[in-house]
């Protein structure tokens, strides 16, 4: 899912505006609502519970009211996030830094608060991690970001996350809603946009279609997006189909991975040899910087009876043959027994 930009505060409710992830039961018994990252078009509605925005909204350079810092190794910066309680009751908020990771199925998502912080999440220290905000009030929480003395050049991504307990399920399990503002830290140095593709795989587990899968890995130091497809050609090299990969145009963080997929639905009468190959263009700030190609995946189709059908017919014929042989053998034994049976009275001695 591509992150949309916003022109005002992100408002969060049980139905969030921009979603990353799913409603899930966590191991500690807490239900987490999807994370809202940004959206500019949604209008306020009664279900919105809280909103977040940078204290210097409008001054950041990253679209969407997020945080974007250019810092040298060892430097620090202090900024703030404004938390607005839009509900009619006081809410308890938790504010913390988190690494930004590639979500399952594509897109970006902040790591869970219990996850080990390995990147920007570990660089962020929040002044007030827990705060109670009265109904229709707001609170500005300061945070400090310190870049390690030894850090690689390029873009490093994290998020400032705000969560709140907003209710409970019918089983009295607490529900937590989260909103996050992306934090991008650019460390000067040589920009190195780079990515690699895994081997293209195909599955025929579903009749009448081939499911393709391939993994895109960002092994550079910049945030990338992509545009890709899987092309199918026949034995003569003629184009048969072009399949767009999904998810489309998602972000992939440095050292992150994105599993890509496509499905080819073909006619049942298909026969012959076909080949599939993935082509993925790597984009940085919307500009193509590289084009990747997978290996060519060969596929053989036959319009004749399936292997299972042929095997079934063969086994059926063997069973019928065995029955026929058994019947003939039994008939022959009955005839031999009948020929050896003595005629009535044949055992009596003849008296002269």
C-alpha positions in Angstrom: 0.0 0.0 0.0 1.5 3.3 -1.0 1.5 5.9 1.8 -0.7 8.9 0.8 0.2 12.4 1.8 -1.8 14.7 4.1 -2.3 18.4 4.4 -3.6 18.3 8.0 -3.5 16.2 11.1 -4.1 12.5 10.8 -7.3 11.6 12.5 -7.7 8.1 13.9 -10.8 6.1 14.8 -11.9 2.6 14.9 -12.2 3.0 11.2 -8.8 4.5 10.4 -8.1 6.7 7.3 -5.1 5.1 5.9 -4.5 1.5 7.0 -1.4 -0.7 7.2 -1.7 -4.1 8.7 -4.8 -5.9 10.1 -6.8 -6.2 13.3 -4.8 -8.8 15.2 -4.8 -10.5 18.6 -1.5 -9.9 20.2 0.3 -12.3 22.5 -0.4 -10.2 25.5 -4.2 -10.3 24.9 -4.4 -6.8 23.3 -6.2 -6.2 20.1 -4.4 -3.7 17.9 -6.4 -1.6 15.4 -4.7 -0.8 12.1 -2.0 1.9 12.0 -3.0 5.2 10.4 -0.1 6.7 8.5 -1.6 9.5 6.4 -4.4 10.8 4.2 -5.3 14.2 3.0 -8.9 13.7 1.7 -10.8 12.3 4.6 -13.3 14.6 6.3 -13.8 14.6 10.1 -16.5 12.2 11.3 -17.8 11.2 14.7 -15.9 8.0 14.9 -12.5 9.8 14.8 -10.8 9.5 18.3 -7.5 11.3 18.0 -5.1 12.9 15.6 -1.4 13.5 15.4 0.8 16.0 13.5 4.4 17.5 13.8 4.7 20.5 16.1 6.3 22.3 13.1 3.7 21.2 10.6 4.3 22.8 7.3 8.0 23.2 7.9 9.1 19.6 7.1 10.2 18.7 3.6 8.7 15.2 3.4 5.1 15.3 2.0 2.4 14.3 4.5 3.5 16.2 7.6 6.1 13.6 8.6 9.6 14.2 9.9 12.6 14.5 7.6 16.1 15.2 9.0 19.5 15.5 7.3 22.0 14.8 10.0 25.7 13.8 10.3 26.9 10.9 12.4 26.8 11.8 16.1 24.4 14.7 15.6 21.1 15.2 17.5 17.9 17.0 17.0 14.8 17.8 19.1 11.3 18.0 17.6 7.8 17.4 18.8 4.5 15.6 17.9 1.1 17.0 18.8 -1.5 14.6 20.0 -5.1 15.8 19.7 -7.9 14.0 21.6 -11.0 14.4 19.4 -13.2 12.2 21.6 -15.6 13.1 24.3 -13.6 11.4 27.0 -10.1 11.4 28.4 -7.7 9.0 26.7 -4.4 7.6 27.8 -1.7 7.8 25.1 1.6 6.0 24.7 4.2 7.7 22.6 7.4 5.9 21.4 9.9 5.5 18.6 9.8 2.5 16.3 11.6 1.1 13.4 9.8 1.2 10.1 9.5 -2.1 8.4 8.1 -3.5 5.2 4.6 -4.9 6.0 3.4 -8.3 5.0 1.9 -7.8 1.5 3.8 -4.6 0.9 3.8 -1.1 2.2 5.4 0.3 5.4 4.4 -0.3 9.0 6.0 0.7 12.4 7.3 -2.3 14.4 5.4 -3.3 17.5 6.5 -1.6 20.7 7.9 -4.9 22.1 10.0 -5.5 19.0 13.8 -5.0 19.3 14.8 -1.6 17.9 17.7 -1.9 15.5 17.5 1.4 13.5 15.8 4.8 13.9 13.5 3.5 16.5 16.5 3.1 18.8 17.7 6.7 18.1 14.4 8.3 19.3 13.9 9.2 23.0 10.4 10.5 23.9 10.1 13.1 26.8 6.7 11.8 28.0 6.1 8.2 27.0 2.6 8.0 28.7 0.2 10.9 29.0 -3.5 11.4 29.7 -5.2 14.0 27.5 -8.6 15.4 28.4 -11.5 15.3 25.9 -11.1 17.8 23.1 -7.6 18.8 24.3 -4.2 18.4 22.9 -0.7 17.7 24.2 2.7 18.4 22.6 5.3 15.7 23.3 9.0 16.4 22.6 11.4 13.8 21.4 15.2 13.8 20.8 16.8 11.9 17.9 20.5 11.1 18.2 22.3 9.6 15.2 25.0 7.0 16.2 28.6 8.0 15.7 29.1 5.1 13.4 26.3 4.8 10.8 26.2 4.1 7.1 25.3 6.9 4.7 21.9 6.9 3.0 18.3 6.9 4.3 17.3 5.5 7.6 13.6 5.1 8.4 11.6 5.0 11.6 8.4 6.4 13.1 7.1 8.2 16.0 4.0 6.2 17.1 1.1 7.3 19.3 -1.3 4.6 20.6 -4.3 4.7 22.8 -6.7 2.2 24.5 -10.0 3.1 22.7 -12.4 0.4 23.9 -12.8 -3.3 24.3 -14.2 -6.3 22.3 -17.3 -8.2 23.3 -15.0 -10.5 25.2 -13.6 -7.5 27.2 -10.3 -7.6 25.3 -8.8 -4.1 25.2 -8.6 -2.5 21.7 -5.6 -0.3 20.9 -5.5 2.3 18.0 -2.2 3.6 16.7 -1.1 6.5 14.5 2.4 7.0 13.2 4.4 9.8 11.6 7.3 8.6 9.4 10.8 9.7 10.4 13.4 9.8 7.7 17.0 10.4 8.6 19.3 11.2 5.7 23.0 10.7 6.5 25.3 12.4 3.9 27.5 10.1 1.8 27.3 8.2 -1.5 23.8 7.3 -2.5 23.5 3.7 -3.4 20.2 2.6 -4.8 20.3 -1.1 -5.3 17.9 -4.1 -5.3 18.0 -7.8 -6.3 15.3 -10.3 -7.3 15.0 -13.9 -6.0 14.3 -16.7 -8.4 10.9 -16.6 -10.1 8.7 -19.6 -9.0 5.4 -20.9 -10.3 2.7 -23.1 -8.8 -0.1 -25.0 -10.5 -1.8 -26.0 -7.3 -5.1 -24.4 -8.6 -6.4 -25.9 -11.8 -6.5 -23.6 -14.8 -4.0 -21.1 -13.4 -0.3 -20.5 -12.5 0.6 -18.6 -9.4 3.9 -16.8 -9.7 6.0 -15.5 -6.8 9.2 -13.5 -6.5 10.9 -11.5 -3.8 12.4 -8.0 -4.2 15.2 -7.1 -1.7 16.5 -3.6 -1.2 20.2 -4.0 -0.6 21.0 -0.3 -1.1 20.8 2.7 1.2 17.8 4.5 -0.1 14.0 4.1 0.2 12.8 2.6 -3.1 9.5 1.9 -4.9 9.1 -0.3 -8.0 6.9 -1.1 -11.0 6.9 -4.7 -12.3 5.3 -7.3 -14.4 5.6 -10.9 -15.4 5.7 -11.6 -19.2 4.5 -14.9 -20.7 5.7 -16.0 -24.1 5.1 -19.1 -26.2 7.6 -21.5 -27.8 7.9 -19.1 -30.8 8.7 -16.2 -28.6 5.3 -14.5 -29.2 3.8 -12.5 -26.3 0.9 -14.3 -24.6 0.3 -12.2 -21.5 1.7 -9.4 -19.3 0.8 -9.7 -15.6 1.2 -6.8 -13.2 2.8 -7.8 -9.9 1.1 -7.1 -6.7 1.3 -5.2 -4.4 1.9 -2.4 -6.9 4.3 0.4 -6.2 4.9 -0.2 -2.5 7.8 1.2 -0.5 10.7 -1.1 0.3 13.1 0.2 3.1 16.8 -0.4 3.0 17.5 -4.0 4.0 13.8 -4.7 3.6 12.0 -7.2 1.3 8.8 -7.2 -0.6 7.2 -10.5 -1.8 5.6 -10.0 -5.2 3.0 -12.1 -6.9 0.9 -12.5 -10.1 -1.6 -15.1 -11.4 -2.0 -16.3 -14.9 -5.4 -17.8 -15.7 -5.0 -19.9 -18.9 -7.5 -22.0 -20.9 -7.9 -25.7 -20.0 -6.9 -26.7 -23.5 -3.5 -25.0 -23.3 -0.6 -27.1 -24.6 3.0 -26.6 -25.5 6.0 -24.9 -23.9 5.7 -21.4 -22.4 8.2 -19.2 -20.6 7.7 -16.6 -17.9 10.1 -13.8 -16.8 9.7 -11.0 -14.3 10.8 -7.4 -15.0 10.9 -4.9 -12.2 11.9 -1.2 -12.5 13.5 0.3 -9.3 12.4 3.9 -8.5 13.9 6.5 -6.2 11.7 9.6 -5.7 9.7 8.4 -8.7 12.7 8.2 -11.0 13.8 4.9 -12.5 17.3 4.0 -11.5 17.6 0.4 -12.5 15.7 -2.4 -14.2 15.9 -6.0 -12.9 15.1 -9.2 -14.8 14.5 -12.7 -13.3 15.5 -15.9 -14.9 13.3 -17.4 -17.5 10.9 -20.0 -16.1 9.9 -22.8 -18.5 6.4 -24.3 -18.3 5.1 -27.3 -20.1 1.4 -27.9 -20.7 -0.5 -30.8 -22.3 -4.1 -30.7 -23.6 -4.4 -34.5 -23.3 -5.8 -36.4 -20.3 -4.2 -35.5 -17.0 -1.7 -37.8 -15.4 -4.2 -38.6 -12.7 -6.8 -39.6 -15.3 -4.3 -41.7 -17.2 -3.2 -43.5 -14.1 -6.8 -44.0 -13.0 -7.7 -45.5 -16.4 -4.6 -47.8 -16.3 -5.4 -49.0 -12.8 -9.0 -49.7 -13.8 -7.9 -51.7 -16.8 -5.6 -53.8 -14.6 -8.4 -54.5 -12.1 -10.7 -55.6 -14.9 -8.0 -57.8 -16.4 -7.3 -59.4 -13.0 -11.1 -60.1 -12.5 -11.3 -61.7 -16.0 -8.2 -63.9 -15.3 -9.7 -64.9 -12.0 -13.0 -65.8 -13.6 -11.4 -67.9 -16.3 -9.3 -69.7 -13.7 -12.3 -70.5 -11.6 -14.2 -71.8 -14.6 -11.3 -74.1 -15.6 -11.1 -75.5 -12.1 -14.8 -76.3 -12.1 -14.5 -78.2 -15.4 -11.5 -80.3 -14.1 -13.4 -81.2 -10.9 -16.4 -82.2 -12.9 -14.4 -84.5 -15.1 -12.9 -86.4 -12.1 -16.2 -86.9 -10.3 -17.2 -90.8 -10.5 -20.4 -91.8 -12.2 -23.1 -93.1 -9.8 -22.7 -96.8 -9.2 -19.2 -97.0 -10.7 -17.7 -98.1 -7.4 -20.0 -101.3 -7.1 -18.3 -104.6 -7.9 -19.7 -106.4 -10.8 -21.1 -109.9 -9.9 -21.0 -112.5 -12.7 
